[in-house]
Amino acid sequence: MKKVFSPTPLSFDSLLFVMRLTFGFSMLLGHGLGKFNKLFQDPIKFYNFAELGPEVSLYLAVFAELVCSVLLILGLGTRLAALPLFITMAVAFFIVHGADPFGERELAFCYMIIYAVFIYSGAGKYSADSFIHSYLHKS
């Protein structure tokens, strides 16, 4: 019973691993692959972020949602990979869907918070980051 009411996690590293897989695959499959397929449309129809043009904006979104999601899943460069994901979700929440009701932009908000957690926490023990860190710091 003590563990049920304990304020400490049973396994923080296991939690981070499950979260990386869940939110990495969710972003990759639910958003990244769809945006990747948009790269082959003619003409490209996408939000024009910061007047960069729809093509550049789409390339940035694909990089975040496809490439950075794979890095997040692997736990490779997790803090750096989570940053473009966080920025992409912040743009989606505050700008692209900024005028929409909260219910329509809630998913972007949730993703944004999760990616902020990864920027803060890192990947955890079960990750490529941890393996590399252990390898580099062997005595």
BAMIGU-650435 format. One record per atom (N, C-alpha, C, O): residue in one letter; x negated, y negated, z. Coordinates in steps of 0.001 Angstrom, whole numbers, m for minus. Example, Ala and Ser with C-alpha at 12.3 -4.5 7.8 and 13.67 -1.06 7.14 Angstrom:
- res	u	v	w
- A	m13190	5690	7800
- A	m12300	4500	7800
- A	m13200	3300	7800
- A	m14236	3319	8465
- S	m12850	2250	7080
- S	m13670	1060	7140
- S	m12900	m30	7870
- S	m13409	m1138	8039
This chain:
- res	u	v	w
- M	m809	1194	0
- M	0	0	0
- M	m863	m1272	0
- M	m462	m2317	m513
- K	m2055	m1149	590
- K	m2928	m2319	650
- K	m3267	m2828	m747
- K	m3314	m4037	m972
- K	m3510	m1895	m1704
- K	m3874	m2307	m3067
- K	m2717	m3000	m3772
- K	m2942	m3908	m4572
- V	m1491	m2593	m3495
- V	m327	m3190	m4151
- V	m204	m4665	m3799
- V	139	m5485	m4650
- F	m482	m5001	m2547
- F	m326	m6390	m2098
- F	m1646	m7145	m2020
- F	m1687	m8278	m1540
- S	m2715	m6527	m2485
- S	m4019	m7169	m2460
- S	m4073	m8288	m3503
- S	m3584	m8115	m4619
- P	m4664	m9432	m3147
- P	m4770	m10531	m4122
- P	m5873	m10322	m5161
- P	m5957	m11083	m6125
- T	m6708	m9318	m4982
- T	m7789	m9081	m5936
- T	m7345	m8081	m6996
- T	m6580	m7164	m6695
- P	m7809	m8240	m8219
- P	m7417	m7303	m9283
- P	m7970	m5908	m9030
- P	m9028	m5748	m8421
- L	m7247	m4906	m9501
- L	m7736	m3531	m9391
- L	m9003	m3380	m10218
- L	m9982	m2788	m9764
- S	m8982	m3915	m11429
- S	m10169	m3909	m12286
- S	m10063	m5073	m13264
- S	m9360	m4990	m14271
- F	m10754	m6135	m12962
- F	m10719	m7320	m13811
- F	m11289	m7015	m15195
- F	m10777	m7508	m16200
- D	m12343	m6208	m15250
- D	m12957	m5868	m16527
- D	m12021	m5053	m17403
- D	m11962	m5264	m18614
- S	m11292	m4128	m16806
- S	m10304	m3344	m17569
- S	m9190	m4247	m18081
- S	m8719	m4085	m19207
- L	m8775	m5186	m17262
- L	m7739	m6144	m17673
- L	m8204	m6969	m18860
- L	m7447	m7149	m19814
- L	m9419	m7470	m18823
- L	m9949	m8252	m19940
- L	m10038	m7415	m21206
- L	m9752	m7906	m22298
- F	m10438	m6144	m21064
- F	m10526	m5246	m22209
- F	m9157	m5059	m22862
- F	m9024	m5170	m24081
- V	m8152	m4779	m22052
- V	m6792	m4585	m22574
- V	m6267	m5879	m23198
- V	m5619	m5843	m24245
- M	m6541	m7013	m22567
- M	m6091	m8301	m23118
- M	m6784	m8602	m24441
- M	m6147	m9087	m25377
- R	m8091	m8317	m24529
- R	m8811	m8548	m25792
- R	m8213	m7723	m26908
- R	m7982	m8230	m28006
- L	m7961	m6449	m26637
- L	m7376	m5585	m27661
- L	m5966	m6041	m28032
- L	m5625	m6128	m29212
- T	m5162	m6328	m27032
- T	m3767	m6704	m27271
- T	m3657	m7993	m28074
- T	m2981	m8033	m29102
- F	m4315	m9036	m27611
- F	m4171	m10338	m28264
- F	m5047	m10460	m29505
- F	m4726	m11227	m30413
- G	m6132	m9726	m29555
- G	m6947	m9706	m30764
- G	m6216	m9028	m31912
- G	m6117	m9585	m33005
- F	m5697	m7812	m31663
- F	m4967	m7103	m32711
- F	m3661	m7803	m33062
- F	m3261	m7823	m34227
- S	m2994	m8375	m32067
- S	m1744	m9086	m32327
- S	m1969	m10273	m33265
- S	m1199	m10483	m34202
- M	m3011	m11037	m33014
- M	m3319	m12173	m33876
- M	m3771	m11695	m35251
- M	m3327	m12221	m36272
- L	m4647	m10705	m35277
- L	m5175	m10180	m36540
- L	m4056	m9640	m37430
- L	m3946	m10027	m38593
- L	m3242	m8763	m36896
- L	m2203	m8106	m37690
- L	m983	m8983	m37923
- L	m387	m8955	m38999
- G	m616	m9759	m36915
- G	597	m10566	m37020
- G	424	m11896	m37714
- G	1399	m12478	m38188
- H	m810	m12390	m37785
- H	m1031	m13734	m38336
- H	m2206	m13794	m39309
- H	m2077	m14346	m40401
- G	m3357	m13229	m38918
- G	m4571	m13342	m39721
- G	m4469	m12695	m41088
- G	m4863	m13298	m42087
- L	m3948	m11478	m41152
- L	m3844	m10795	m42451
- L	m2865	m11505	m43386
- L	m3101	m11583	m44592
- G	m1776	m12019	m42834
- G	m816	m12769	m43649
- G	m1424	m14028	m44234
- G	m1193	m14356	m45397
- K	m2204	m14733	m43424
- K	m2865	m15945	m43923
- K	m3956	m15590	m44934
- K	m4164	m16307	m45912
- F	m4647	m14483	m44690
- F	m5657	m14022	m45648
- F	m5017	m13787	m47012
- F	m5591	m14165	m48034
- N	m3851	m13177	m47043
- N	m3149	m12928	m48308
- N	m2735	m14221	m49001
- N	m2612	m14256	m50226
- K	m2519	m15285	m48226
- K	m2165	m16588	m48813
- K	m3326	m17179	m49622
- K	m3117	m18025	m50492
- L	m4542	m16727	m49330
- L	m5699	m17234	m50065
- L	m5610	m16927	m51553
- L	m6234	m17600	m52372
- F	m4829	m15907	m51897
- F	m4742	m15469	m53284
- F	m3506	m16010	m54003
- F	m3230	m15621	m55137
- Q	m2764	m16902	m53348
- Q	m1621	m17541	m53994
- Q	m2116	m18706	m54844
- Q	m3137	m19326	m54548
- D	m1387	m18978	m55878
- D	m1730	m20129	m56713
- D	m467	m20915	m56992
- D	412	m20390	m57677
- P	m320	m22107	m56520
- P	m1245	m22873	m55680
- P	m1116	m22455	m54212
- P	m116	m21866	m53802
- I	m2150	m22774	m53439
- I	m2131	m22489	m52008
- I	m1181	m23476	m51339
- I	m1302	m24691	m51496
- K	m245	m22927	m50597
- K	715	m23747	m49846
- K	428	m23531	m48371
- K	669	m22454	m47827
- F	m92	m24574	m47733
- F	m432	m24470	m46319
- F	m466	m25868	m45732
- F	m580	m26854	m46461
- Y	m366	m25951	m44407
- Y	m422	m27230	m43710
- Y	m1755	m27923	m43983
- Y	m2807	m27286	m43925
- N	m1718	m29208	m44277
- N	m2915	m29996	m44569
- N	m3410	m30626	m43273
- N	m3014	m31739	m42928
- F	m4269	m29918	m42563
- F	m4775	m30403	m41286
- F	m5834	m31482	m41483
- F	m6791	m31287	m42232
- A	m5666	m32601	m40822
- A	m6628	m33713	m40812
- A	m7036	m34145	m42217
- A	m8169	m34575	m42436
- E	m6121	m34032	m43157
- E	m6354	m34430	m44546
- E	m7547	m33688	m45173
- E	m8202	m34205	m46077
- L	m7814	m32488	m44686
- L	m8882	m31670	m45256
- L	m8435	m30979	m46534
- L	m9258	m30478	m47300
- G	m7138	m30957	m46755
- G	m6566	m30249	m47888
- G	m6023	m28909	m47430
- G	m6537	m28321	m46479
- P	m4984	m28421	m48100
- P	m4401	m27144	m47684
- P	m5367	m25965	m47829
- P	m5309	m25023	m47039
- E	m6245	m26006	m48822
- E	m7187	m24902	m49016
- E	m8162	m24789	m47853
- E	m8340	m23711	m47287
- V	m8795	m25906	m47498
- V	m9759	m25900	m46390
- V	m9047	m25562	m45083
- V	m9573	m24799	m44273
- S	m7869	m26114	m44872
- S	m7098	m25823	m43662
- S	m6783	m24338	m43566
- S	m6866	m23752	m42486
- L	m6422	m23730	m44686
- L	m6125	m22300	m44699
- L	m7391	m21483	m44430
- L	m7340	m20510	m43677
- Y	m8513	m21854	m45024
- Y	m9770	m21151	m44771
- Y	m10137	m21209	m43284
- Y	m10594	m20214	m42722
- L	m9943	m22352	m42654
- L	m10232	m22487	m41225
- L	m9315	m21590	m40395
- L	m9760	m20943	m39448
- A	m8036	m21559	m40756
- A	m7082	m20711	m40034
- A	m7416	m19234	m40227
- A	m7341	m18455	m39276
- V	m7783	m18841	m41448
- V	m8157	m17441	m41713
- V	m9413	m17072	m40929
- V	m9489	m15984	m40360
- F	m10392	m17964	m40896
- F	m11604	m17702	m40115
- F	m11244	m17434	m38657
- F	m11711	m16463	m38061
- A	m10410	m18304	m38089
- A	m10036	m18138	m36685
- A	m9212	m16874	m36481
- A	m9550	m16036	m35645
- E	m8137	m16739	m37241
- E	m7166	m15686	m36969
- E	m7606	m14308	m37450
- E	m7107	m13298	m36954
- L	m8520	m14248	m38395
- L	m8992	m12949	m38902
- L	m10375	m12626	m38331
- L	m10539	m11634	m37621
- V	m11351	m13451	m38638
- V	m12735	m13176	m38227
- V	m12886	m13248	m36704
- V	m13436	m12337	m36086
- C	m12399	m14325	m36113
- C	m12560	m14479	m34660
- C	m11734	m13452	m33884
- C	m12110	m13064	m32778
- S	m10610	m13012	m34458
- S	m9834	m11948	m33803
- S	m10628	m10655	m33759
- S	m10609	m9957	m32745
- V	m11322	m10321	m34832
- V	m12157	m9113	m34853
- V	m13277	m9244	m33816
- V	m13564	m8295	m33087
- L	m13899	m10404	m33752
- L	m14949	m10631	m32753
- L	m14394	m10501	m31337
- L	m15052	m9943	m30460
- L	m13199	m11010	m31116
- L	m12557	m10908	m29804
- L	m12288	m9441	m29458
- L	m12543	m9015	m28332
- I	m11784	m8684	m30399
- I	m11517	m7257	m30176
- I	m12800	m6537	m29767
- I	m12794	m5728	m28839
- L	m13888	m6833	m30455
- L	m15175	m6201	m30155
- L	m15811	m6748	m28876
- L	m16679	m6109	m28280
- G	m15374	m7924	m28469
- G	m16017	m8573	m27336
- G	m17391	m9081	m27710
- G	m18322	m9041	m26906
- L	m17512	m9557	m28933
- L	m18793	m10028	m29465
- L	m18739	m11542	m29643
- L	m17982	m12048	m30471
- G	m19540	m12257	m28869
- G	m19495	m13719	m28917
- G	m18128	m14227	m28466
- G	m17574	m15160	m29048
- T	m17605	m13609	m27443
- T	m16203	m13815	m27056
- T	m15862	m15264	m26782
- T	m14853	m15762	m27282
- R	m16670	m15945	m26008
- R	m16358	m17348	m25692
- R	m16365	m18203	m26955
- R	m15500	m19061	m27135
- L	m17339	m17969	m27825
- L	m17399	m18728	m29079
- L	m16255	m18340	m30016
- L	m15702	m19200	m30701
- A	m15899	m17061	m30053
- A	m14804	m16602	m30913
- A	m13456	m17125	m30425
- A	m12571	m17412	m31230
- A	m13302	m17249	m29121
- A	m12029	m17724	m28566
- A	m11818	m19218	m28818
- A	m10677	m19680	m28832
- L	m12879	m19966	m29015
- L	m12756	m21415	m29214
- L	m11994	m21774	m30498
- L	m11051	m22561	m30420
- P	m12354	m21236	m31680
- P	m11557	m21546	m32878
- P	m10119	m21038	m32767
- P	m9195	m21663	m33288
- L	m9931	m19904	m32087
- L	m8573	m19396	m31878
- L	m7772	m20370	m31011
- L	m6613	m20662	m31307
- F	m8389	m20867	m29949
- F	m7735	m21856	m29081
- F	m7380	m23113	m29869
- F	m6260	m23615	m29770
- I	m8327	m23617	m30646
- I	m8094	m24839	m31423
- I	m6981	m24622	m32449
- I	m6121	m25485	m32621
- T	m6993	m23482	m33124
- T	m5947	m23183	m34115
- T	m4574	m23141	m33463
- T	m3606	m23658	m34020
- M	m4484	m22533	m32296
- M	m3191	m22461	m31601
- M	m2778	m23822	m31049
- M	m1588	m24134	m30994
- A	m3749	m24628	m30642
- A	m3430	m25990	m30185
- A	m2886	m26819	m31346
- A	m1928	m27572	m31173
- V	m3489	m26686	m32528
- V	m2988	m27386	m33716
- V	m1581	m26905	m34048
- V	m704	m27712	m34357
- A	m1362	m25595	m33985
- A	m34	m25052	m34268
- A	987	m25579	m33262
- A	2086	m25983	m33641
- F	624	m25572	m31989
- F	1560	m25978	m30942
- F	1839	m27484	m30948
- F	2995	m27906	m30936
- F	779	m28285	m30966
- F	939	m29725	m30806
- F	1225	m30472	m32109
- F	1898	m31502	m32093
- I	719	m29960	m33242
- I	820	m30725	m34492
- I	1779	m30080	m35485
- I	2802	m30668	m35837
- V	1451	m28871	m35935
- V	2249	m28233	m36987
- V	3690	m28042	m36534
- V	4625	m28348	m37275
- H	3868	m27540	m35326
- H	5214	m27298	m34795
- H	5566	m28270	m33674
- H	6476	m28008	m32888
- G	4859	m29375	m33599
- G	5036	m30342	m32514
- G	6453	m30873	m32362
- G	6883	m31160	m31245
- A	7183	m31007	m33452
- A	8552	m31542	m33388
- A	9593	m30447	m33185
- A	10767	m30739	m32959
- D	9169	m29195	m33263
- D	10098	m28075	m33097
- D	10466	m27896	m31628
- D	9727	m28327	m30742
- P	11604	m27263	m31372
- P	11943	m26953	m29977
- P	10890	m26024	m29363
- P	10217	m25281	m30078
- F	10756	m26072	m28046
- F	9715	m25303	m27376
- F	9806	m23815	m27700
- F	8775	m23159	m27848
- G	10995	m23279	m27810
- G	11173	m21862	m28098
- G	10534	m21426	m29401
- G	10122	m20273	m29529
- E	10443	m22329	m30374
- E	9840	m21987	m31664
- E	8318	m22111	m31664
- E	7648	m21584	m32552
- R	7788	m22795	m30686
- R	6327	m22945	m30628
- R	5724	m22307	m29383
- R	4535	m22451	m29100
- E	6573	m21604	m28654
- E	6152	m20960	m27417
- E	5040	m19929	m27643
- E	4114	m19838	m26837
- L	5121	m19161	m28715
- L	4102	m18145	m28991
- L	2725	m18785	m29164
- L	1735	m18275	m28641
- A	2659	m19887	m29890
- A	1378	m20586	m30065
- A	848	m21058	m28709
- A	m355	m21000	m28456
- F	1735	m21517	m27854
- F	1346	m21967	m26511
- F	773	m20801	m25704
- F	m264	m20944	m25056
- C	1445	m19649	m25742
- C	975	m18473	m25001
- C	m387	m18013	m25500
- C	m1280	m17732	m24700
- Y	m552	m17935	m26821
- Y	m1854	m17578	m27381
- Y	m2919	m18586	m26936
- Y	m4027	m18199	m26564
- M	m2584	m19858	m26975
- M	m3528	m20907	m26605
- M	m4018	m20697	m25166
- M	m5212	m20820	m24895
- I	m3118	m20387	m24262
- I	m3494	m20174	m22861
- I	m4367	m18923	m22722
- I	m5356	m18936	m21990
- I	m4009	m17855	m23416
- I	m4809	m16626	m23361
- I	m6230	m16882	m23862
- I	m7196	m16409	m23262
- Y	m6357	m17626	m24956
- Y	m7689	m17903	m25492
- Y	m8476	m18818	m24555
- Y	m9702	m18726	m24493
- A	m7793	m19692	m23832
- A	m8467	m20503	m22814
- A	m9020	m19608	m21706
- A	m10108	m19862	m21189
- V	m8280	m18570	m21342
- V	m8756	m17616	m20334
- V	m10040	m16946	m20813
- V	m10978	m16786	m20031
- F	m10098	m16549	m22094
- F	m11312	m15907	m22613
- F	m12486	m16879	m22695
- F	m13631	m16475	m22490
- I	m12226	m18136	m22988
- I	m13293	m19137	m22984
- I	m13864	m19249	m21569
- I	m15074	m19384	m21388
- Y	m12997	m19192	m20587
- Y	m13417	m19310	m19193
- Y	m14070	m18029	m18672
- Y	m15121	m18081	m18032
- S	m13444	m16877	m18947
- S	m13863	m15626	m18310
- S	m14932	m14863	m19080
- S	m15723	m14136	m18480
- G	m14966	m15018	m20394
- G	m15824	m14171	m21212
- G	m15124	m12851	m21487
- G	m13923	m12717	m21254
- A	m15877	m11877	m21985
- A	m15293	m10622	m22461
- A	m15120	m9564	m21386
- A	m14271	m8682	m21522
- G	m15897	m9633	m20336
- G	m15858	m8597	m19327
- G	m16884	m7504	m19604
- G	m17640	m7564	m20573
- K	m16888	m6515	m18734
- K	m17898	m5451	m18754
- K	m17796	m4531	m19970
- K	m18815	m4046	m20461
- Y	m16597	m4289	m20456
- Y	m16380	m3358	m21563
- Y	m16357	m4120	m22884
- Y	m15307	m4287	m23504
- S	m17538	m4578	m23301
- S	m17620	m5426	m24492
- S	m19010	m5372	m25087
- S	m19969	m4958	m24435
- A	m19105	m5794	m26326
- A	m20412	m5918	m26977
- A	m21245	m6985	m26271
- A	m22462	m6839	m26153
- D	m20610	m8046	m25806
- D	m21340	m9092	m25080
- D	m22055	m8514	m23861
- D	m23220	m8827	m23612
- S	m21361	m7678	m23110
- S	m21942	m7073	m21907
- S	m23089	m6138	m22271
- S	m24127	m6127	m21609
- F	m22895	m5359	m23323
- F	m23945	m4444	m23783
- F	m25195	m5231	m24184
- F	m26306	m4882	m23784
- I	m25014	m6276	m24961
- I	m26148	m7104	m25409
- I	m26825	m7767	m24229
- I	m28052	m7798	m24146
- H	m26020	m8301	m23308
- H	m26573	m8958	m22113
- H	m27399	m7967	m21289
- H	m28488	m8306	m20826
- S	m26891	m6757	m21105
- S	m27617	m5731	m20344
- S	m28918	m5345	m21053
- S	m29958	m5181	m20414
- Y	m28849	m5205	m22358
- Y	m30030	m4825	m23140
- Y	m31106	m5910	m23058
- Y	m32287	m5599	m22908
- L	m30710	m7165	m23156
- L	m31670	m8271	m23153
- L	m32269	m8529	m21783
- L	m33359	m9090	m21674
- H	m31560	m8120	m20735
- H	m32027	m8415	m19378
- H	m32524	m7194	m18628
- H	m32553	m7185	m17398
- K	m32917	m6159	m19367
- K	m33543	m4987	m18715
- K	m34932	m5370	m18286
- K	m35634	m6108	m18977
- S	m35320	m4860	m17141
- S	m36670	m5164	m16638
- S	m37673	m4150	m17095
- S	m38853	m4255	m16762
